[in-house]
Amino acid sequence: MRASFNKMSDSNADDWQLIMQEQLAFVAGLPDRILAHMELLNDDYGGFPVDRLQHSLQTAELAAEAGEDDEYVVCALLHDIGDTLGSTNHPDVAAAILQPFISPENHWMIKHHGIFQGYNFFHYLGLDRDMRDQFADDPNYQRTQRFVDKYDDLAFDASKPKLALSLFEDQVRKVFAEPKHSIYKDAFEGQTV
């Protein structure tokens, strides 16, 4: 069944009751779509020593082994998910996907990780490797530098056995179970599929 309006301004409460039921089911499927999208990074090397999926999995594994919480580990896993559709702004894409479900601190970290990782290679591209210094006074500066130095930068190890995405499936489902920050949060609360 579908709503029958031709313009949204002609919709009514019954239409939105129907739409919300469909939307709840769609939102519930988000973890499956995210995991499927991560598979697009498999065998995509882009010149790196490991494919983008293994880089993401290694980053998440390092964070998990260090005792980071589930939200942080999922951020580590998805930090480069934007590579496929946002090839020139992948941190922004990853941050947009994660934003409704994570803390503001983790959101800032993912949104800015590319600039911080740039310290390791921007100078080879004729860019300012110290670009991250513009954020020196931000309270998330150290958190983001730590993420890059401790996890993201170390996750290009071609000698490691391949990891499976299924290792982090439960954590992805947990983090994406309910939005924390969304204009629709109140509309979803208490609703079931």
C-alpha positions as CSV (number, residue, x, y, z in Angstrom):
1,M,0.0,0.0,0.0
2,R,1.2,3.5,-0.8
3,A,0.1,7.0,0.1
4,S,-1.9,8.7,-2.6
5,F,-0.8,12.3,-2.6
6,N,0.8,14.0,-5.6
7,K,2.5,16.7,-3.5
8,M,3.7,16.4,0.0
9,S,1.6,19.4,1.1
10,D,-1.5,17.4,0.2
11,S,-0.6,14.5,2.6
12,N,-2.6,13.7,5.7
13,A,-2.1,11.9,9.0
14,D,-3.2,8.6,7.5
15,D,-0.6,8.9,4.8
16,W,2.1,9.5,7.4
17,Q,1.0,6.6,9.5
18,L,1.6,4.4,6.4
19,I,4.8,6.1,5.5
20,M,6.2,5.8,9.1
21,Q,5.5,2.0,9.2
22,E,7.5,1.7,5.9
23,Q,10.2,4.0,7.2
24,L,10.6,2.0,10.4
25,A,11.2,-1.2,8.4
26,F,13.7,0.7,6.2
27,V,15.6,2.1,9.2
28,A,15.7,-1.4,10.7
29,G,17.5,-2.6,7.6
30,L,20.2,0.1,7.8
31,P,22.8,-2.2,9.4
32,D,22.3,-4.7,6.6
33,R,22.8,-2.0,4.0
34,I,25.9,-0.7,5.7
35,L,27.5,-4.2,5.9
36,A,26.6,-4.8,2.2
37,H,28.2,-1.4,1.3
38,M,31.3,-2.3,3.2
39,E,31.7,-5.3,0.9
40,L,32.2,-2.9,-2.0
41,L,35.6,-2.1,-0.4
42,N,36.7,-5.7,-0.9
43,D,39.5,-6.0,-3.5
44,D,39.6,-2.2,-3.9
45,Y,43.3,-1.5,-3.3
46,G,43.6,2.0,-4.8
47,G,47.3,1.4,-4.8
48,F,47.5,0.6,-1.1
49,P,49.1,-2.5,0.3
50,V,45.7,-3.9,1.5
51,D,42.3,-3.4,0.1
52,R,40.0,-0.8,1.6
53,L,37.9,-3.4,3.4
54,Q,40.9,-5.0,5.1
55,H,42.2,-1.5,6.1
56,S,38.8,-0.8,7.7
57,L,38.7,-4.2,9.4
58,Q,42.3,-3.8,10.7
59,T,41.5,-0.4,12.0
60,A,38.5,-1.7,13.9
61,E,40.4,-4.7,15.1
62,L,43.2,-2.5,16.6
63,A,40.6,-0.4,18.3
64,A,38.7,-3.4,19.7
65,E,42.0,-5.0,20.9
66,A,42.8,-1.7,22.7
67,G,39.5,-1.9,24.6
68,E,37.6,0.9,22.8
69,D,33.9,0.7,23.3
70,D,31.5,-0.6,20.6
71,E,30.6,2.8,19.2
72,Y,34.3,3.7,18.8
73,V,35.0,0.3,17.1
74,V,32.2,0.9,14.7
75,C,33.5,4.3,13.9
76,A,36.9,2.8,13.2
77,L,35.3,0.2,11.0
78,L,33.3,2.7,9.0
79,H,35.8,5.6,8.9
80,D,36.5,5.0,5.2
81,I,33.0,3.8,4.1
82,G,32.7,7.0,2.1
83,D,35.6,6.1,-0.3
84,T,33.1,4.6,-2.8
85,L,30.7,7.6,-3.2
86,G,32.8,10.4,-1.7
87,S,36.1,9.8,-3.3
88,T,37.2,13.4,-2.7
89,N,35.5,13.8,0.7
90,H,35.2,10.4,2.2
91,P,35.4,11.6,5.8
92,D,32.4,13.8,5.3
93,V,30.4,10.9,3.9
94,A,31.4,8.5,6.8
95,A,30.6,11.2,9.3
96,A,27.2,11.9,7.8
97,I,26.3,8.2,7.9
98,L,27.4,7.8,11.5
99,Q,26.3,11.2,13.0
100,P,22.7,10.2,14.1
101,F,24.1,7.2,16.0
102,I,27.3,8.4,17.7
103,S,28.6,10.9,20.2
104,P,29.6,14.4,18.9
105,E,33.2,13.6,19.9
106,N,33.3,10.5,17.7
107,H,31.5,12.3,14.9
108,W,34.2,15.1,14.9
109,M,36.9,12.5,14.9
110,I,35.6,10.7,11.9
111,K,34.7,13.9,10.0
112,H,38.3,15.2,10.5
113,H,40.4,12.1,10.4
114,G,41.4,12.6,6.8
115,I,43.1,15.9,7.6
116,F,44.9,14.3,10.5
117,Q,46.0,11.3,8.4
118,G,47.3,13.8,5.9
119,Y,50.1,14.6,8.3
120,N,51.7,11.4,7.1
121,F,51.5,12.1,3.3
122,F,50.2,15.5,2.4
123,H,53.7,16.9,1.8
124,Y,54.2,14.3,-0.9
125,L,51.2,15.8,-2.7
126,G,52.3,19.4,-2.4
127,L,49.8,20.0,0.4
128,D,50.4,21.3,3.9
129,R,51.0,18.3,6.2
130,D,50.3,20.5,9.2
131,M,46.8,21.3,8.0
132,R,45.5,19.6,11.2
133,D,47.1,22.4,13.2
134,Q,44.1,24.7,12.4
135,F,42.2,22.6,14.9
136,A,44.9,22.7,17.6
137,D,42.5,24.4,20.1
138,D,39.6,22.0,19.4
139,P,38.8,19.7,22.3
140,N,38.7,16.8,19.9
141,Y,42.2,17.4,18.4
142,Q,44.0,14.9,20.7
143,R,41.2,12.3,20.3
144,T,41.5,12.5,16.5
145,Q,45.3,12.4,16.4
146,R,45.2,9.4,18.7
147,F,42.7,7.6,16.4
148,V,45.0,8.2,13.4
149,D,48.3,7.4,15.2
150,K,47.1,4.3,17.1
151,Y,44.6,2.7,14.7
152,D,44.1,4.3,11.2
153,D,47.8,4.7,10.4
154,L,48.8,1.2,11.5
155,A,46.1,-0.6,9.5
156,F,47.8,-1.3,6.2
157,D,49.5,-4.5,7.2
158,A,49.5,-6.8,4.1
159,S,51.1,-9.6,6.2
160,K,48.1,-10.0,8.5
161,P,45.6,-12.8,7.8
162,K,42.4,-11.5,6.1
163,L,39.7,-10.5,8.6
164,A,36.0,-11.1,8.1
165,L,33.4,-8.4,8.3
166,S,31.2,-10.7,10.3
167,L,33.6,-10.1,13.3
168,F,32.0,-6.7,13.8
169,E,28.4,-7.4,12.6
170,D,26.9,-7.4,16.1
171,Q,28.6,-4.1,17.0
172,V,27.3,-2.5,13.8
173,R,23.8,-3.7,14.6
174,K,24.0,-2.4,18.2
175,V,25.3,1.0,17.3
176,F,22.7,1.5,14.5
177,A,19.8,0.1,16.5
178,E,18.5,3.5,17.5
179,P,19.4,7.1,16.5
180,K,20.7,9.4,19.2
181,H,20.8,12.6,17.2
182,S,18.2,13.0,14.5
183,I,15.4,15.4,13.7
184,Y,13.2,12.2,13.4
185,K,14.3,10.7,16.8
186,D,11.0,11.6,18.6
187,A,9.0,10.2,15.7
188,F,10.7,6.8,15.9
189,E,10.7,6.5,19.7
190,G,8.4,3.8,20.9
191,Q,7.6,2.6,17.4
192,T,8.0,-0.9,16.3
193,V,8.1,-2.5,12.9
